[in-house]
Amino acid sequence: MVAAASLVTSVVPESSWVASLPIASALRATLPGRMAGLTLMVAGLGLMVWAWLLIGREVLAGVRYRLTPVVIAWSAPLLLMPPLFSRDAWSYAAQGALVAKGYDPYSVGPGVLSGHIIEAVDPMWMSTPAPYGPLPLAYGGLAAGVTLNPYALMLAHRALAVLGIVLIAWAVPRLATACRVSPTVATWLVVANPVLITHGLGAAHNDVLMLGLACSAFALALTGRWGTAAVLAGAAAAVKLPGGLVVIAIAAVMSPLAGRARLRLASLVIAGAVAVLTLMTIGELAGVGSGWLSALDVPGLVRSPLSIANLIGLGASGLLAWLGEDTAAKQALQIVRLVGMLTALGLIAVLGLRSSIHNAARAVGIALLAVVLLGPTAHDWYFVWCLPFLAVARPGRRLTTTLVGVSIILTIAAPLNSSLRGAVIPILVTTSLVLVVAATLLGHLHTLQLHGRPGVGCRVLRPLPANTAPSDEEAATGGQDHKVRGSPERGAGFTAG
């Protein structure tokens, strides 16, 4: 249903095959047709979330569940469809064309191009430089060297999202095992999460690749290969800069004990240096150098209400304007945004220096969440940045319920995106549908029962010596099939506190 609805609701190039589909093109041309597509979209998303909750009820109760076929089944219909809820993938395609044609994507926007490649690019980003790292731009340039068909280039970037999900699906069970959390529960909460599938894969956002590399870096670090992990952290930052925050966890693995500031600082410097060197090397190999640093403020052009800094800044600006302080009103938003970023950086510094290996996953999750909430802008799919790390950090009942509730809301509300800008009737009708469906699904949260037992956090995974049997606790928590001691049919899950 979601895939079918995307043929009507998604913005596509006029030259694409979707624009000429007989039934879909007729529906796209009329307001009733577009509303029918939006209704089908919200209904399909509601059914997907409902199915996710039904599976979660069994998984959290300890029933073993094969989640990989579920994720594949939910993802497959979206692979060839237009991007969901966002037009960013069309910008990716155009930015790749800029690289292929010899332009500097950090100096000019897609507006310097002409033809089919810019047909579906959001006008807001037509003249802005690319705010992304060199890795997706280099990849986009290689793809654009083969074809300038915008739909084919969009699919090429969706392939990166698929790679990101594969990396996340590989890393999350290993992180969960190391952190003594049920791998099945963590996989359900992260990999099968409708937000990751719809926003990540469906919209083809490169955030998914960033997250996959970051999760893989942490998983490798927990096996003792921190050097390779630091390289992957640099690669994650080469997609989007926040991915590099995983060095907090890598440093925690290198110096596991908290409270030893000098040793931790040395670990942060070493891991950070390797990551930065990797980032700079990728930039030089891609031919764009470090010019992307000057474009990091581009996402701040969107005054998203999901950012606490934006909400406070806009409120202060409005109040000052009402009081007649026009000059101060213009500066208020920028000042509040600056304070928000400084606060986030201070929190990141504290987490980096004081987090032990046992709460390294939580530290990275909180650091990424701080960047989202206190940064200059935030989009709904940014939520997935912190999801894997918080999911394996032994979250209690309240945090797990919050993660599930936020996932429900962000999935159902996804159609209320920029493509509805200025369309009053579709916005009002879709909002009403979203409120009804979201409220109904949120009412089922109380049916999720979390089972588990207390335990320590993450630890380095090392192979057992030959002929050495694992301890009772290792047998209970160290593998894919976690079990609560004395209860063979219950999988170890999250703590109840």
C-alpha positions as CSV (number, residue, x, y, z in Angstrom):
1,M,0.0,0.0,0.0
2,V,2.8,2.4,0.8
3,A,4.6,1.6,-2.4
4,A,1.4,2.1,-4.4
5,A,0.6,5.3,-2.7
6,S,4.1,6.7,-3.4
7,L,3.3,6.6,-7.1
8,V,0.8,9.3,-6.4
9,T,2.2,11.3,-3.5
10,S,5.9,11.5,-4.2
11,V,7.5,14.3,-6.2
12,V,9.1,12.8,-9.4
13,P,10.8,14.2,-12.5
14,E,8.5,14.9,-15.3
15,S,10.8,12.7,-17.5
16,S,10.5,9.6,-15.2
17,W,8.3,6.6,-15.9
18,V,6.2,7.4,-12.8
19,A,5.0,10.7,-14.2
20,S,3.6,8.9,-17.3
21,L,1.8,6.0,-15.5
22,P,-1.8,6.0,-16.7
23,I,-3.7,5.7,-13.4
24,A,-1.1,7.3,-11.1
25,S,-0.7,10.4,-13.4
26,A,-4.4,10.9,-13.5
27,L,-4.6,10.8,-9.7
28,R,-1.7,13.2,-9.3
29,A,-3.4,15.7,-11.6
30,T,-6.4,16.3,-9.3
31,L,-6.8,17.2,-5.7
32,P,-9.2,14.3,-4.9
33,G,-6.7,11.9,-6.5
34,R,-3.9,13.2,-4.4
35,M,-6.0,13.0,-1.3
36,A,-6.8,9.4,-2.2
37,G,-3.1,8.7,-2.5
38,L,-2.4,10.4,0.9
39,T,-5.1,8.4,2.6
40,L,-3.8,5.1,1.2
41,M,-0.3,6.1,2.4
42,V,-1.4,6.8,5.9
43,A,-3.4,3.6,6.0
44,G,-0.5,1.6,4.7
45,L,1.9,3.1,7.3
46,G,-0.7,2.4,10.0
47,L,-0.9,-1.2,9.0
48,M,2.9,-1.5,8.9
49,V,3.3,0.0,12.4
50,W,0.5,-2.3,13.7
51,A,2.3,-5.3,12.3
52,W,5.5,-4.1,13.9
53,L,3.8,-3.8,17.3
54,L,2.3,-7.3,17.0
55,I,5.7,-8.8,16.3
56,G,7.2,-6.7,19.1
57,R,4.7,-8.0,21.6
58,E,6.0,-11.6,20.9
59,V,9.6,-10.6,20.7
60,L,9.5,-8.7,24.0
61,A,7.7,-11.7,25.6
62,G,10.7,-13.9,24.7
63,V,9.4,-15.6,21.6
64,R,12.2,-16.3,19.1
65,Y,11.4,-14.6,15.8
66,R,13.2,-14.6,12.5
67,L,13.2,-10.9,11.7
68,T,15.4,-10.8,8.6
69,P,12.6,-12.2,6.3
70,V,10.2,-9.5,7.8
71,V,12.6,-6.7,7.1
72,I,13.2,-8.0,3.5
73,A,9.5,-8.4,2.9
74,W,8.7,-4.8,4.1
75,S,11.6,-3.3,2.2
76,A,11.4,-5.1,-1.1
77,P,8.2,-3.2,-2.4
78,L,10.0,0.2,-1.9
79,L,13.2,-0.6,-3.7
80,L,12.2,0.7,-7.1
81,M,9.6,3.2,-6.0
82,P,10.0,7.0,-5.9
83,P,11.5,8.5,-2.7
84,L,9.0,8.7,0.2
85,F,8.3,11.9,2.1
86,S,11.4,13.9,0.9
87,R,13.0,15.2,-2.2
88,D,16.5,15.0,-0.9
89,A,17.3,12.0,-3.1
90,W,16.8,14.2,-6.2
91,S,19.3,16.6,-4.7
92,Y,21.8,13.8,-4.2
93,A,21.4,12.9,-7.9
94,A,22.0,16.5,-9.0
95,Q,25.0,17.0,-6.7
96,G,26.5,13.9,-8.2
97,A,26.0,15.4,-11.6
98,L,27.8,18.5,-10.4
99,V,30.8,16.4,-9.5
100,A,30.7,14.5,-12.8
101,K,30.6,17.8,-14.8
102,G,33.6,19.3,-12.9
103,Y,31.7,21.7,-10.6
104,D,32.6,22.2,-7.0
105,P,29.4,21.0,-5.1
106,Y,30.5,23.0,-2.0
107,S,30.5,26.2,-4.0
108,V,27.5,26.0,-6.3
109,G,24.1,24.4,-6.2
110,P,22.1,22.3,-8.7
111,G,20.7,25.4,-10.3
112,V,23.8,25.7,-12.5
113,L,22.7,22.5,-14.2
114,S,19.9,22.2,-16.7
115,G,17.7,19.4,-18.1
116,H,16.0,16.5,-16.5
117,I,18.5,16.2,-13.7
118,I,17.0,19.1,-11.8
119,E,13.3,18.6,-12.5
120,A,12.5,17.3,-9.1
121,V,15.1,19.1,-6.9
122,D,13.4,21.2,-4.2
123,P,13.6,24.9,-5.2
124,M,14.9,25.6,-1.7
125,W,18.1,23.7,-2.4
126,M,18.6,24.8,-6.0
127,S,21.2,27.4,-5.2
128,T,22.7,26.0,-2.0
129,P,26.0,24.0,-1.8
130,A,25.9,20.4,-0.7
131,P,26.0,19.9,3.1
132,Y,27.2,16.3,2.9
133,G,30.6,14.7,3.2
134,P,32.8,13.7,0.3
135,L,31.9,10.0,0.3
136,P,28.3,10.2,-1.1
137,L,29.4,13.0,-3.4
138,A,32.2,10.9,-4.9
139,Y,29.9,8.0,-5.3
140,G,27.3,10.2,-6.9
141,G,29.9,11.6,-9.3
142,L,30.9,8.1,-10.3
143,A,27.2,7.1,-10.9
144,A,26.5,10.4,-12.8
145,G,29.5,9.5,-15.0
146,V,27.5,6.5,-16.2
147,T,24.1,8.1,-16.6
148,L,22.4,11.5,-16.0
149,N,19.0,9.9,-15.7
150,P,17.7,11.3,-12.4
151,Y,15.6,8.3,-11.5
152,A,18.5,5.9,-12.1
153,L,20.8,8.1,-10.0
154,M,18.1,8.1,-7.2
155,L,18.1,4.3,-7.3
156,A,21.9,4.3,-7.1
157,H,21.7,6.4,-3.9
158,R,19.0,4.0,-2.5
159,A,21.6,1.2,-3.0
160,L,23.7,3.1,-0.5
161,A,20.8,3.1,1.9
162,V,20.4,-0.7,1.4
163,L,24.1,-1.1,2.2
164,G,23.6,1.0,5.4
165,I,20.7,-1.2,6.5
166,V,22.8,-4.3,5.9
167,L,25.6,-2.9,8.0
168,I,23.1,-2.0,10.8
169,A,21.6,-5.4,10.6
170,W,25.1,-6.9,11.0
171,A,26.2,-4.7,13.8
172,V,23.2,-4.4,16.1
173,P,23.0,-8.1,17.1
174,R,26.7,-8.0,17.9
175,L,26.4,-4.8,19.9
176,A,23.5,-6.3,21.7
177,T,25.4,-9.4,22.6
178,A,28.3,-7.4,23.9
179,C,26.0,-5.2,25.9
180,R,24.0,-8.2,27.2
181,V,20.8,-7.3,25.6
182,S,18.6,-9.7,23.5
183,P,19.8,-9.4,19.9
184,T,16.3,-10.3,18.7
185,V,14.8,-7.4,20.7
186,A,17.4,-5.0,19.6
187,T,17.0,-6.1,15.9
188,W,13.2,-5.6,16.2
189,L,13.6,-2.2,17.8
190,V,16.2,-0.9,15.3
191,V,16.3,-2.9,12.0
192,A,12.6,-3.7,11.7
193,N,11.7,-0.2,12.8
194,P,9.3,1.4,10.4
195,V,11.2,4.7,10.6
196,L,14.4,3.1,9.4
197,I,12.6,1.3,6.5
198,T,10.3,4.2,5.4
199,H,12.5,7.2,6.0
200,G,15.9,5.5,5.6
201,L,15.3,3.1,2.7
202,G,12.1,4.6,1.3
203,A,13.4,8.1,1.2
204,A,17.0,7.0,0.3
205,H,18.6,9.2,2.9
206,N,22.4,8.9,3.2
207,D,22.0,9.1,7.0
208,V,21.5,5.3,6.9
209,L,24.9,4.7,5.4
210,M,26.4,7.0,8.0
211,L,24.7,5.1,10.8
212,G,25.7,1.7,9.3
213,L,29.3,2.6,9.3
214,A,29.1,4.1,12.8
215,C,27.5,1.0,14.2
216,S,30.0,-1.3,12.5
217,A,32.8,0.8,13.9
218,F,31.6,0.3,17.4
219,A,31.0,-3.4,16.8
220,L,34.6,-3.9,15.5
221,A,36.0,-1.8,18.4
222,L,34.4,-4.2,20.9
223,T,36.3,-7.1,19.3
224,G,39.6,-5.2,20.0
225,R,40.1,-3.9,16.4
226,W,39.9,-0.2,17.4
227,G,42.2,0.9,14.5
228,T,39.8,-0.4,11.9
229,A,37.0,1.0,13.9
230,A,38.5,4.5,13.9
231,V,38.9,4.3,10.1
232,L,35.2,3.4,9.8
233,A,34.3,6.3,12.1
234,G,36.1,8.6,9.7
235,A,34.2,7.0,6.8
236,A,30.9,7.6,8.7
237,A,31.9,11.3,9.2
238,A,32.7,11.4,5.5
239,V,29.0,10.8,4.9
240,K,27.7,13.2,7.5
241,L,29.8,14.7,10.2
242,P,27.8,13.4,13.3
243,G,28.8,9.9,12.4
244,G,32.2,10.6,13.7
245,L,30.9,10.8,17.3
246,V,31.2,7.0,17.5
247,V,34.9,7.7,18.4
248,I,33.5,8.3,22.0
249,A,32.7,4.5,22.1
250,I,36.0,3.6,20.4
251,A,37.9,5.6,23.0
252,A,35.9,3.9,25.8
253,V,37.0,0.5,24.4
254,M,40.7,1.7,24.3
255,S,40.6,2.9,27.9
256,P,37.6,1.1,29.5
257,L,37.7,2.7,33.0
258,A,36.0,6.0,33.6
259,G,37.6,8.7,35.7
260,R,41.1,8.4,34.2
261,A,40.9,11.6,32.2
262,R,44.4,11.6,30.9
263,L,44.2,8.1,29.5
264,R,40.8,8.7,28.1
265,L,41.9,12.0,26.5
266,A,44.8,10.2,24.9
267,S,42.5,7.5,23.5
268,L,40.2,10.2,22.1
269,V,43.1,12.0,20.5
270,I,44.4,8.8,18.9
271,A,41.0,7.5,17.7
272,G,40.0,11.0,16.6
273,A,43.3,11.5,14.7
274,V,42.8,8.3,12.8
275,A,39.2,9.2,12.0
276,V,40.1,12.7,10.9
277,L,43.0,11.4,8.7
278,T,40.5,9.0,7.1
279,L,38.0,11.8,6.5
280,M,40.7,14.1,4.9
281,T,42.0,11.2,2.8
282,I,38.5,10.5,1.4
283,G,38.1,14.2,0.7
284,E,41.3,14.4,-1.3
285,L,40.7,11.2,-3.2
286,A,37.2,12.5,-4.1
287,G,38.7,15.7,-5.4
288,V,36.7,18.0,-3.1
289,G,39.1,18.4,-0.2
290,S,37.7,19.9,3.0
291,G,35.4,22.4,1.2
292,W,32.4,20.7,2.7
293,L,33.1,22.3,6.1
294,S,32.0,25.7,4.7
295,A,28.6,24.2,3.8
296,L,27.7,22.7,7.2
297,D,25.4,25.6,7.9
298,V,23.2,24.8,4.9
299,P,20.7,22.5,6.8
300,G,20.2,25.4,9.3
301,L,18.1,27.2,6.6
302,V,15.3,24.9,7.6
303,R,13.7,26.1,10.9
304,S,12.6,22.7,12.1
305,P,10.3,22.6,15.2
306,L,12.0,19.3,16.2
307,S,15.1,21.3,17.3
308,I,14.8,22.7,20.8
309,A,17.2,25.5,19.9
310,N,15.0,26.5,17.0
311,L,11.9,26.5,19.2
312,I,13.5,28.7,21.8
313,G,15.2,30.9,19.2
314,L,12.0,31.5,17.2
315,G,10.0,32.1,20.4
316,A,12.6,34.7,21.6
317,S,12.7,36.3,18.2
318,G,9.0,36.6,18.0
319,L,8.8,38.1,21.5
320,L,11.5,40.6,20.8
321,A,9.8,41.6,17.5
322,W,6.5,42.1,19.4
323,L,8.4,44.4,21.9
324,G,9.8,46.4,19.0
325,E,13.3,45.2,19.3
326,D,13.8,44.4,15.6
327,T,17.6,44.2,15.6
328,A,17.7,41.9,18.6
329,A,14.9,39.8,17.1
330,K,17.0,39.1,14.0
331,Q,20.0,38.0,16.1
332,A,18.0,36.0,18.7
333,L,17.7,32.8,16.6
334,Q,21.4,32.7,15.7
335,I,22.4,33.4,19.3
336,V,20.2,30.6,20.7
337,R,21.4,28.2,18.0
338,L,25.0,29.0,19.0
339,V,24.3,28.4,22.7
340,G,22.6,25.1,21.7
341,M,25.6,23.9,19.8
342,L,28.0,24.9,22.5
343,T,25.9,23.1,25.1
344,A,25.8,20.0,22.8
345,L,29.6,20.2,22.4
346,G,30.1,20.5,26.2
347,L,27.9,17.5,26.8
348,I,29.8,15.5,24.1
349,A,33.1,16.4,25.8
350,V,31.9,15.2,29.2
351,L,30.5,12.0,27.7
352,G,33.8,11.4,25.8
353,L,35.9,11.8,28.9
354,R,33.8,10.2,31.6
355,S,31.9,7.3,30.0
356,S,33.2,3.9,30.8
357,I,33.0,1.0,28.4
358,H,29.8,-0.2,30.2
359,N,27.8,2.8,29.1
360,A,29.7,3.6,25.9
361,A,26.6,2.8,23.7
362,R,24.4,5.1,25.8
363,A,27.0,7.9,25.6
364,V,27.1,7.8,21.8
365,G,23.3,7.7,21.7
366,I,23.0,10.7,24.0
367,A,25.6,12.6,22.1
368,L,23.8,12.1,18.8
369,L,20.5,13.0,20.4
370,A,22.0,16.2,21.8
371,V,23.2,17.1,18.3
372,V,19.7,16.6,17.0
373,L,17.8,18.4,19.7
374,L,20.2,21.2,20.3
375,G,21.5,21.6,16.8
376,P,20.4,24.3,14.3
377,T,17.9,22.0,12.6
378,A,16.4,18.5,12.9
379,H,14.4,16.3,10.6
380,D,12.2,13.4,11.6
381,W,14.6,10.8,10.2
382,Y,17.5,12.2,12.3
383,F,15.9,10.2,15.1
384,V,17.5,7.0,13.7
385,W,20.9,8.4,14.5
386,C,20.6,7.6,18.2
387,L,18.3,4.6,17.9
388,P,20.8,1.7,17.6
389,F,23.0,3.0,20.4
390,L,20.1,3.6,22.8
391,A,18.5,0.3,21.9
392,V,21.6,-1.8,23.0
393,A,22.3,0.3,26.1
394,R,19.9,-1.7,28.3
395,P,17.0,0.8,28.2
396,G,14.4,0.4,30.8
397,R,10.7,0.2,30.3
398,R,10.2,4.0,30.1
399,L,12.9,4.6,27.5
400,T,11.9,1.6,25.4
401,T,8.3,2.7,25.4
402,T,9.5,6.2,24.5
403,L,11.5,4.9,21.6
404,V,8.6,2.8,20.3
405,G,6.2,5.8,20.8
406,V,8.4,8.2,18.9
407,S,8.8,5.6,16.1
408,I,5.1,5.4,15.8
409,I,4.6,9.1,15.6
410,L,7.4,9.8,13.1
411,T,6.2,7.0,10.8
412,I,2.6,7.9,10.7
413,A,3.3,11.7,10.5
414,A,5.8,11.2,7.7
415,P,3.4,12.3,4.8
416,L,3.3,15.7,6.4
417,N,6.5,16.7,4.6
418,S,7.7,19.6,2.5
419,S,5.9,18.3,-0.6
420,L,2.7,19.5,1.1
421,R,4.0,23.0,1.6
422,G,1.3,25.5,1.1
423,A,-1.4,22.9,0.2
424,V,-3.9,23.8,2.9
425,I,-6.6,21.1,2.3
426,P,-4.2,18.2,1.9
427,I,-2.4,19.3,5.1
428,L,-5.6,19.6,7.1
429,V,-7.0,16.2,5.9
430,T,-3.7,14.4,6.3
431,T,-3.2,15.8,9.7
432,S,-6.6,14.6,10.8
433,L,-5.8,11.1,9.4
434,V,-2.4,11.1,11.1
435,L,-3.9,12.1,14.5
436,V,-6.5,9.4,14.4
437,V,-4.2,6.6,13.3
438,A,-1.3,7.6,15.6
439,A,-3.6,7.9,18.6
440,T,-5.0,4.4,17.9
441,L,-1.6,2.8,17.6
442,L,-0.2,4.7,20.7
443,G,-3.0,3.2,22.6
444,H,-1.5,-0.3,22.1
445,L,1.8,0.6,23.8
446,H,0.6,-0.7,27.1
447,T,0.4,-4.2,25.6
448,L,4.2,-4.4,25.2
449,Q,5.6,-6.2,28.2
450,L,9.3,-6.1,28.7
451,H,11.1,-9.0,30.3
452,G,14.7,-9.2,31.4
453,R,17.1,-8.9,34.3
454,P,19.7,-6.4,35.5
455,G,23.2,-6.7,34.2
456,V,26.3,-4.8,33.4
457,G,26.8,-2.9,30.1
458,C,29.0,-3.4,27.1
459,R,32.2,-5.3,27.4
460,V,35.0,-6.3,24.9
461,L,34.2,-9.6,23.2
462,R,37.2,-11.9,23.4
463,P,37.3,-15.5,22.2
464,L,37.4,-18.1,25.0
465,P,40.5,-20.2,25.4
466,A,40.4,-23.7,24.0
467,N,38.5,-26.3,26.2
468,T,37.1,-23.5,28.4
469,A,33.4,-23.6,29.1
470,P,31.6,-20.3,29.4
471,S,30.3,-19.2,32.8
472,D,26.6,-19.4,33.7
473,E,26.2,-15.6,32.9
474,E,28.1,-15.9,29.6
475,A,26.0,-18.8,28.6
476,A,22.9,-16.8,29.5
477,T,23.9,-13.6,27.7
478,G,26.8,-14.1,25.4
479,G,25.1,-15.5,22.2
480,Q,22.4,-14.9,19.8
481,D,19.9,-17.0,21.7
482,H,19.7,-15.2,25.0
483,K,17.8,-16.9,27.8
484,V,16.7,-15.9,31.2
485,R,18.2,-18.3,33.7
486,G,15.5,-20.9,34.7
487,S,13.1,-19.9,32.0
488,P,13.9,-21.7,28.7
489,E,11.1,-20.1,26.8
490,R,11.8,-16.5,27.7
491,G,14.5,-14.5,25.8
492,A,16.5,-12.1,27.9
493,G,15.3,-8.6,27.1
494,F,15.4,-5.2,28.7
495,T,15.4,-4.3,32.4
496,A,12.1,-3.3,33.8
497,G,13.4,-0.3,35.7
